[in-house]
Amino acid sequence: MPVTELPAGLWTGQLRLGDWTLELPPLPADLVPAKWRRRGLPWFAKAVPDRGQEFALQVARTDLVRAVTSVTRRLKP
């Protein structure tokens, strides 16, 4: 059964074509995190720093308390 949603966690990847396996290129350091909603909750995927030449994504649900605190901190004069 195909996976339609990435569960939370650290994801690495390879391109597999039959017997051939190629490593995916590393993600750019300045790549903006992807954001979406799943079942009404905010999620994100971002490049993992310090993984060298490895393709790596961190997928997780956004911590709502931390996000609200960040927004209110930016709104204060």
Contacts in CASP RR format, 6 or more apart in sequence:
PFRMAT RR
TARGET T0000
AUTHOR 0000-0000-0000
METHOD contacts of the structure
MODEL  1
MPVTELPAGLWTGQLRLGDWTLELPPLPADLVPAKWRRRGLPWFAKAVPD
RGQEFALQVARTDLVRAVTSVTRRLKP
5 38 0 8 1.000
6 45 0 8 1.000
6 59 0 8 1.000
7 59 0 8 1.000
8 43 0 8 1.000
8 59 0 8 1.000
8 60 0 8 1.000
8 61 0 8 1.000
9 58 0 8 1.000
9 59 0 8 1.000
9 60 0 8 1.000
10 48 0 8 1.000
10 56 0 8 1.000
10 57 0 8 1.000
10 58 0 8 1.000
10 59 0 8 1.000
11 56 0 8 1.000
11 57 0 8 1.000
11 58 0 8 1.000
11 59 0 8 1.000
12 54 0 8 1.000
12 55 0 8 1.000
12 56 0 8 1.000
12 57 0 8 1.000
13 23 0 8 1.000
13 24 0 8 1.000
13 55 0 8 1.000
14 21 0 8 1.000
14 22 0 8 1.000
14 23 0 8 1.000
14 24 0 8 1.000
15 21 0 8 1.000
15 22 0 8 1.000
15 23 0 8 1.000
15 24 0 8 1.000
16 22 0 8 1.000
23 53 0 8 1.000
23 54 0 8 1.000
23 55 0 8 1.000
24 55 0 8 1.000
25 55 0 8 1.000
26 51 0 8 1.000
26 52 0 8 1.000
26 53 0 8 1.000
26 54 0 8 1.000
26 55 0 8 1.000
26 56 0 8 1.000
27 47 0 8 1.000
27 48 0 8 1.000
27 55 0 8 1.000
27 56 0 8 1.000
27 57 0 8 1.000
28 47 0 8 1.000
29 47 0 8 1.000
29 49 0 8 1.000
31 46 0 8 1.000
31 47 0 8 1.000
33 44 0 8 1.000
33 45 0 8 1.000
33 46 0 8 1.000
34 44 0 8 1.000
34 45 0 8 1.000
34 46 0 8 1.000
35 42 0 8 1.000
35 43 0 8 1.000
35 44 0 8 1.000
35 62 0 8 1.000
36 42 0 8 1.000
36 43 0 8 1.000
36 44 0 8 1.000
37 43 0 8 1.000
38 61 0 8 1.000
41 61 0 8 1.000
41 62 0 8 1.000
42 61 0 8 1.000
42 62 0 8 1.000
42 64 0 8 1.000
42 67 0 8 1.000
43 59 0 8 1.000
43 60 0 8 1.000
43 61 0 8 1.000
43 62 0 8 1.000
44 59 0 8 1.000
44 60 0 8 1.000
44 62 0 8 1.000
45 57 0 8 1.000
45 58 0 8 1.000
45 59 0 8 1.000
46 57 0 8 1.000
46 58 0 8 1.000
47 56 0 8 1.000
47 57 0 8 1.000
47 58 0 8 1.000
48 56 0 8 1.000
48 57 0 8 1.000
48 58 0 8 1.000
END
